Amino acid sequence: MCNHCVIEDVKRSMLSRRKLLSAGLAATGAAAVSQSLPQATQAAANKMMLTDLTHELSEKFPTFTGEQQFFIDPKFNFAKDAFNQNEWRINEHTGTHVDAPLHFSADGMSVGELPIEDLVAPLAVIDIRTKAADDADAQLTPDDIAAWTSKNGDLPPYCVVAMLSGWDTRVRTNSFRNIGDDGKTMHFPGFHVEAVHQLLDTSAKAIAVDTLSLDYGKSEDFAVHSTWLPAGRYGIECLANLASLPAAGATIIVGAPKVKGGSGGPARVLALQ
């Protein structure tokens, strides 16, 4: 499906969802929807499912460096001021977030410059949970891409390719960063640079992981970041709930922040299927 077709299909789907939600999702509202929507539109809305791929961000969310990167300072509270308001201080690369090309290049696109058509895309979920369970240093390789395409066909044009390692289930434990016996080296899965070189020969717009980094934990050279981002593609780190999605057929919606000069930023990421 062409990039324009994907976007138009999502627009139609989201319009159907808005109409459905405006009528109410309760049983009493369903009757009103059935009267106001054509039968085909109603059927499409009823079949649509949204999945939140975003971890809830808090001050204790694990970080690559191990240091706190998100701070909340209450400025007003309801009991005293009749409204609540906080001031945030945050590192761009905290929680579920986007890595823009500028993150690993001198003059690449900032997060605010990412084209909106790149933020809504077909999603290919490549499952490496079996080998990740046996080896914390597992990487998504060209063989994993080949196994995916043998079952699902070619990667969709202009897609986001996501690594499913199952690591998101560890996010509230020390095993998410998974420090080794040396007290400093992290061990978690990521993309192999050879897989990234292969994906650069496709129209894939982004790669995504359910771990802290596009590179696997014990990487010393950030080869994946240094190869993928300077090529004008972007990355997504710390995704949640990939296991609830099909290998193919979902659409990812990336709510990247529109910040001038930002090398990345926390994002609300959704999947539509």
C-alpha positions in Angstrom: 0.0 0.0 0.0 1.4 3.5 -0.9 2.3 6.0 1.8 -0.6 8.3 0.7 -3.0 5.4 0.8 -1.9 4.4 4.3 -2.4 8.0 5.6 -5.8 8.3 3.9 -6.9 4.9 5.3 -5.9 6.0 8.8 -7.8 9.3 8.4 -10.9 7.4 7.4 -10.5 5.0 10.3 -9.9 7.8 12.9 -12.9 9.7 11.6 -15.0 6.6 12.1 -13.7 6.3 15.6 -14.4 9.9 16.4 -18.0 9.4 15.3 -18.3 6.3 17.4 -16.8 7.9 20.5 -18.9 11.0 20.2 -22.1 8.9 20.3 -20.8 7.0 23.3 -19.4 3.5 23.7 -22.0 2.4 26.2 -24.9 0.2 25.2 -27.2 3.2 25.2 -24.9 5.1 22.9 -24.5 2.2 20.5 -28.1 2.5 19.4 -27.6 6.1 18.4 -24.5 5.2 16.5 -26.3 2.5 14.5 -28.9 5.1 13.5 -26.4 7.8 12.5 -23.6 5.8 10.7 -23.8 3.9 7.5 -23.7 0.1 8.1 -20.2 -0.3 6.5 -18.7 2.6 8.5 -20.2 1.3 11.8 -18.7 -2.2 11.1 -15.3 -0.7 10.5 -15.4 1.4 13.7 -16.5 -1.6 15.7 -13.6 -3.7 14.4 -10.9 -1.0 15.1 -8.6 -1.4 18.1 -6.1 1.0 19.6 -3.1 -0.2 21.6 -1.0 2.1 23.8 2.7 1.4 23.1 3.8 4.0 25.7 5.1 3.4 29.2 3.8 5.8 31.8 6.6 8.3 32.6 7.5 8.9 36.2 10.5 10.3 38.1 11.7 6.7 38.8 11.6 5.5 35.2 14.8 3.6 34.3 17.3 5.5 32.2 20.3 4.6 30.1 22.8 6.2 32.5 21.0 5.1 35.6 20.5 8.7 36.7 17.2 10.4 37.2 16.2 12.2 34.0 12.6 13.4 34.7 11.7 15.8 37.5 8.3 17.2 38.5 8.1 20.4 40.6 4.6 21.2 41.8 3.9 25.0 41.4 0.2 25.1 42.2 -2.1 22.7 43.9 -5.9 22.4 43.9 -6.4 22.6 47.7 -4.6 26.0 47.9 -5.0 27.5 44.4 -8.1 25.8 43.0 -6.0 24.3 40.2 -3.0 22.0 39.7 0.1 22.8 37.7 3.6 21.3 37.7 6.9 22.4 36.2 8.8 19.6 34.4 12.6 19.2 33.8 13.3 16.3 31.5 16.1 14.8 29.4 15.0 14.4 25.8 15.8 10.7 25.8 13.6 9.5 28.7 10.8 7.0 28.8 9.1 6.0 25.6 10.8 8.4 23.2 11.9 9.3 19.7 15.5 9.5 18.6 15.7 12.1 15.8 18.4 12.1 13.1 20.0 15.0 14.9 20.7 12.8 17.9 23.7 11.2 16.1 24.5 13.7 13.3 25.8 17.3 13.0 22.9 18.7 11.0 20.2 16.0 10.7 16.5 16.6 11.2 15.4 17.7 14.6 12.5 16.0 16.3 10.3 19.0 15.4 11.3 18.6 11.7 10.2 15.0 11.3 7.6 14.9 8.5 4.2 14.1 9.7 3.8 11.4 7.0 6.7 9.5 8.6 4.9 9.5 12.0 1.9 7.4 10.7 3.2 4.1 9.2 2.6 0.4 8.7 4.2 -1.5 11.6 6.2 -4.7 11.2 6.8 -6.4 14.6 9.8 -8.9 14.6 9.6 -11.2 17.5 13.0 -12.3 19.0 11.6 -13.2 22.4 12.8 -16.8 22.3 16.5 -16.0 21.8 16.3 -12.9 24.1 15.1 -15.2 26.9 18.2 -17.4 26.4 20.6 -14.5 25.7 20.2 -11.0 27.1 22.7 -9.8 24.5 20.6 -11.1 21.6 20.3 -8.9 18.5 17.8 -8.6 15.7 19.7 -9.8 12.7 19.2 -10.1 8.9 18.1 -13.8 9.6 15.3 -12.5 11.8 14.1 -10.1 9.0 14.3 -13.1 6.6 12.2 -15.2 8.9 9.6 -12.4 9.2 9.3 -11.9 5.4 9.0 -15.6 4.8 5.9 -15.7 6.9 4.5 -12.2 6.2 5.8 -11.2 2.8 7.9 -8.1 2.0 8.2 -5.3 4.6 5.5 -2.7 3.9 6.6 0.4 2.1 7.5 3.3 4.5 7.1 1.1 7.6 8.4 1.2 11.1 10.2 -2.0 12.0 9.9 -2.9 15.7 11.9 -5.4 17.7 9.8 -7.4 20.2 12.2 -8.8 22.8 9.7 -8.9 25.7 11.9 -6.5 27.7 9.1 -4.1 28.4 7.8 -6.6 31.1 11.0 -5.8 33.1 10.5 -2.0 33.2 9.8 -1.9 36.9 12.7 -4.1 37.9 16.5 -3.8 37.9 16.6 -6.4 35.1 15.4 -3.7 32.6 18.9 -2.1 32.7 20.3 -5.5 33.6 23.8 -4.6 34.9 26.3 -7.4 34.6 28.8 -8.7 37.2 31.3 -5.9 36.3 28.8 -3.4 37.8 28.6 -1.2 34.7 27.8 -3.1 31.5 24.2 -3.4 30.6 22.8 -6.5 28.9 19.6 -6.2 26.9 18.7 -6.8 23.2 18.9 -4.4 20.3 19.3 -4.2 16.5 22.4 -5.7 14.9 24.1 -3.2 12.6 24.0 -5.6 9.7 20.2 -5.6 10.0 20.2 -1.8 9.9 22.3 -1.8 6.7 19.7 -4.1 5.2 16.8 -1.9 6.2 18.6 1.1 4.8 18.0 -0.5 1.4 14.3 -0.4 2.0 11.9 2.5 2.5 11.5 1.9 6.2 11.2 5.2 8.1 12.1 4.1 11.6 13.3 1.2 13.8 11.9 0.7 17.3 12.7 -1.3 20.4 11.2 -2.3 23.7 14.5 -1.7 25.4 16.6 1.3 26.4 18.5 1.6 23.2 18.5 0.8 19.5 21.9 -0.7 20.1 22.1 -3.8 22.4 23.1 -3.0 25.9 26.8 -3.9 25.9 27.5 -1.9 22.7 30.6 0.3 23.0 30.3 2.1 19.7 26.6 2.8 19.1 27.0 1.4 15.6 23.2 1.2 15.1 22.6 4.8 16.1 25.6 6.0 14.1 24.4 4.1 11.0 20.6 4.6 11.1 20.1 8.2 12.3 22.5 10.0 10.1 20.8 8.4 7.1 17.7 10.6 7.9 15.7 7.9 9.6 14.5 8.0 13.2 14.2 5.6 16.1 11.8 4.8 18.9 13.0 3.4 22.3 11.2 1.9 25.3 8.0 0.8 23.6 5.4 -1.2 25.6 2.8 -3.8 24.7 4.3 -4.9 21.3 3.4 -8.5 22.2 -0.3 -7.6 21.9 0.1 -6.8 18.2 0.2 -9.0 15.1 3.5 -9.4 13.3 1.9 -7.5 10.3 -1.2 -5.4 9.7 -1.1 -2.7 12.4 -0.5 1.0 11.9 1.8 2.9 14.3 1.0 6.5 15.2 3.9 8.4 16.8 3.1 11.5 18.8 6.6 13.0 18.5 7.0 16.4 20.2 7.4 19.4 17.8 10.4 21.0 19.5 12.7 23.2 17.5 16.3 21.8 17.7 15.4 18.8 19.7 17.5 15.6 19.3 14.5 13.6 20.4 11.8 13.6 23.0 9.2 11.7 24.9 6.3 10.5 22.7 2.8 9.0 23.1 2.9 6.1 20.7 -0.2 4.2 19.6 -1.0 1.2 17.3 -4.2 1.0 15.3 -5.4 -2.3 14.0 
